Amino acid sequence: MTEKGSPKKRQQALLALKLTEKCRTVNVEQSHKETPDDVIVRVAKDWRCPVATNDKELRKRLRIKSVPVIYLRQKSHLEVEGDIP
């Protein structure tokens, strides 16, 4: 994507790649009764960290637990719900 497409799309792809370089992968335990969303909610609450998602149901569950949520709005703006520590 960084070599093909419009200049705007290439710039967006490069920015996304730079952002991923600042991220890290962590391994967490998931019980056989937990769904992936259950794990996300549990870990975000325990670690007191925001979650980026556009999944409506997950956003609702996170709001109930007072976990800040970052989501894409109108295909071009990031919105933050809640206070990020």
Backbone bond lengths (Angstrom), bond angles and torsions (degrees), N, CA, C in turn:
res aa  C-N    CA-C-N  psi(-1)  N-CA   C-N-CA  omega(-1)  CA-C   N-CA-C  phi
1 M - - - 1.445 - - 1.528 110.47 -
2 T 1.334 117.41 -27.89 1.461 119.11 -178.96 1.522 111.77 -76.72
3 E 1.333 117.84 -11.96 1.460 120.58 -178.97 1.521 113.03 -109.85
4 K 1.334 116.92 -15.61 1.459 121.39 -179.07 1.517 108.97 -123.07
5 G 1.300 115.79 163.49 1.456 120.46 177.70 1.513 111.87 95.86
6 S 1.313 114.95 -179.30 1.461 121.13 -178.45 1.532 109.84 -69.67
7 P 1.333 116.44 159.36 1.471 118.95 177.95 1.528 112.23 -55.87
8 K 1.328 117.14 -37.87 1.463 120.37 179.84 1.522 110.66 -63.90
9 K 1.337 117.95 -45.09 1.464 121.84 179.46 1.522 110.86 -64.51
10 R 1.325 118.06 -39.08 1.467 121.25 178.33 1.524 110.34 -64.14
11 Q 1.323 116.90 -42.19 1.462 120.98 179.12 1.532 110.38 -64.36
12 Q 1.330 116.84 -41.35 1.461 120.23 178.26 1.523 111.32 -64.28
13 A 1.323 116.77 -39.60 1.461 121.01 179.05 1.525 110.64 -65.18
14 L 1.318 117.51 -42.86 1.468 120.83 177.84 1.523 111.36 -63.02
15 L 1.319 116.62 -40.91 1.456 120.41 178.30 1.531 110.48 -63.49
16 A 1.314 117.25 -42.04 1.466 121.19 178.51 1.530 110.62 -62.71
17 L 1.322 117.18 -41.10 1.466 120.34 178.34 1.525 111.41 -64.50
18 K 1.331 117.41 -40.87 1.464 120.52 177.64 1.524 110.85 -63.36
19 L 1.316 115.93 -38.50 1.456 120.05 179.10 1.523 111.16 -64.48
20 T 1.322 117.41 -40.71 1.462 120.17 -179.61 1.527 112.07 -65.91
21 E 1.322 117.77 -26.59 1.462 120.54 177.73 1.527 111.69 -64.92
22 K 1.333 116.92 -24.66 1.460 121.14 -179.72 1.524 112.15 -87.71
23 C 1.319 116.47 -6.48 1.465 120.79 -178.24 1.522 110.13 -94.11
24 R 1.321 114.83 161.36 1.453 119.22 175.15 1.523 108.23 -135.20
25 T 1.304 115.26 154.61 1.456 121.43 178.37 1.525 108.30 -97.17
26 V 1.319 115.85 135.80 1.460 120.53 176.79 1.521 108.57 -124.09
27 N 1.300 116.26 146.94 1.458 121.62 176.93 1.521 108.42 -100.38
28 V 1.312 116.04 130.91 1.461 121.54 176.95 1.518 108.95 -128.95
29 E 1.315 115.05 153.17 1.463 120.46 179.66 1.525 110.15 -79.14
30 Q 1.322 115.49 142.04 1.463 122.13 176.26 1.523 107.49 -127.84
31 S 1.328 116.12 119.73 1.463 118.34 176.99 1.524 108.84 -72.72
32 H 1.319 116.64 160.59 1.455 119.17 -176.97 1.528 111.96 -70.06
33 K 1.329 118.17 -11.07 1.460 121.06 176.86 1.529 112.26 -92.69
34 E 1.320 117.63 -12.44 1.461 121.89 -176.84 1.522 111.55 -88.99
35 T 1.323 115.34 140.40 1.462 120.87 171.45 1.532 107.24 -87.84
36 P 1.332 118.29 164.98 1.467 119.25 175.26 1.535 112.46 -56.83
37 D 1.330 117.53 -37.99 1.459 120.01 177.73 1.535 111.28 -64.73
38 D 1.337 117.38 -37.50 1.465 120.72 176.47 1.524 110.21 -58.40
39 V 1.324 115.83 -42.89 1.468 120.63 -179.11 1.526 110.07 -65.42
40 I 1.319 117.02 -43.76 1.473 120.83 179.70 1.518 110.10 -59.47
41 V 1.326 117.49 -46.85 1.462 121.56 -179.40 1.532 110.22 -63.06
42 R 1.319 117.32 -46.44 1.466 121.60 -178.50 1.528 111.44 -61.36
43 V 1.326 116.41 -49.35 1.465 120.39 -176.69 1.532 110.88 -67.52
44 A 1.312 117.41 -42.07 1.470 120.27 179.69 1.525 110.74 -62.55
45 K 1.319 116.69 -40.06 1.468 120.73 178.72 1.534 110.33 -67.69
46 D 1.334 117.16 -46.51 1.469 121.02 -179.66 1.527 112.33 -63.91
47 W 1.330 116.38 -41.97 1.462 120.77 -176.18 1.526 112.65 -88.37
48 R 1.325 116.19 -5.79 1.467 122.00 -178.40 1.525 111.67 52.40
49 C 1.335 114.89 54.47 1.463 119.89 -179.24 1.528 110.09 -127.13
50 P 1.318 117.44 150.08 1.466 120.66 179.11 1.526 111.07 -72.54
51 V 1.330 115.30 160.29 1.462 122.13 178.37 1.519 108.08 -123.97
52 A 1.328 116.48 134.13 1.463 121.50 175.28 1.525 108.24 -100.00
53 T 1.334 116.22 117.91 1.462 121.21 179.66 1.526 110.18 -159.99
54 N 1.316 116.05 152.76 1.457 121.12 172.44 1.522 110.71 -109.27
55 D 1.321 117.28 4.00 1.462 122.16 -179.89 1.532 109.22 -72.45
56 K 1.334 116.77 115.63 1.469 121.12 -175.50 1.525 112.91 -59.57
57 E 1.318 117.07 -46.24 1.458 120.48 -177.94 1.523 111.43 -65.17
58 L 1.332 117.05 -41.11 1.461 120.36 178.31 1.525 110.24 -65.96
59 R 1.317 117.35 -41.30 1.469 120.59 177.59 1.519 110.67 -59.02
60 K 1.316 116.58 -42.18 1.465 121.29 179.90 1.534 110.23 -62.99
61 R 1.321 117.07 -46.02 1.474 120.99 179.24 1.523 111.42 -61.97
62 L 1.335 116.26 -40.07 1.464 120.20 179.79 1.527 111.15 -67.12
63 R 1.329 117.22 -39.98 1.472 120.74 178.30 1.524 110.49 -61.03
64 I 1.336 117.00 -41.54 1.463 121.20 179.16 1.528 110.51 -59.54
65 K 1.330 117.02 -35.54 1.474 122.42 -179.79 1.529 112.35 -88.69
66 S 1.341 117.79 5.16 1.473 123.42 -179.80 1.522 112.92 62.96
67 V 1.324 116.19 35.23 1.464 121.34 176.76 1.530 108.11 -96.75
68 P 1.337 118.84 126.93 1.462 120.42 178.28 1.532 111.26 -62.19
69 V 1.338 115.41 142.55 1.460 121.44 -177.75 1.527 109.04 -125.97
70 I 1.324 115.24 135.69 1.464 122.52 174.61 1.519 106.37 -112.28
71 Y 1.342 117.02 129.65 1.454 119.60 -179.95 1.520 110.64 -144.76
72 L 1.314 114.73 159.76 1.461 121.69 -179.35 1.514 109.78 -84.34
73 R 1.318 116.26 131.76 1.459 121.54 -179.61 1.521 108.95 -123.68
74 Q 1.296 116.97 133.50 1.466 123.69 178.25 1.524 112.30 55.81
75 K 1.305 117.25 32.14 1.470 124.86 175.61 1.522 115.03 61.95
76 S 1.337 117.97 3.32 1.463 117.48 -177.92 1.527 114.40 -147.01
77 H 1.315 118.55 -3.88 1.459 120.96 -177.60 1.528 110.39 -124.68
78 L 1.316 115.76 139.38 1.455 120.04 173.57 1.520 108.44 -92.94
79 E 1.306 115.38 134.35 1.462 122.36 178.19 1.524 107.60 -115.19
80 V 1.312 116.79 143.33 1.465 121.47 178.12 1.522 107.79 -118.88
81 E 1.333 115.46 126.97 1.462 121.61 173.73 1.519 107.39 -107.26
82 G 1.315 117.75 127.75 1.457 120.71 179.58 1.520 111.05 93.72
83 D 1.311 114.31 171.56 1.466 121.42 -179.42 1.507 110.49 -96.02
84 I 1.323 116.29 127.95 1.460 121.39 177.43 1.525 107.58 -91.74
85 P 1.338 115.75 122.14 1.487 119.19 -177.77 1.507 112.74 -66.20
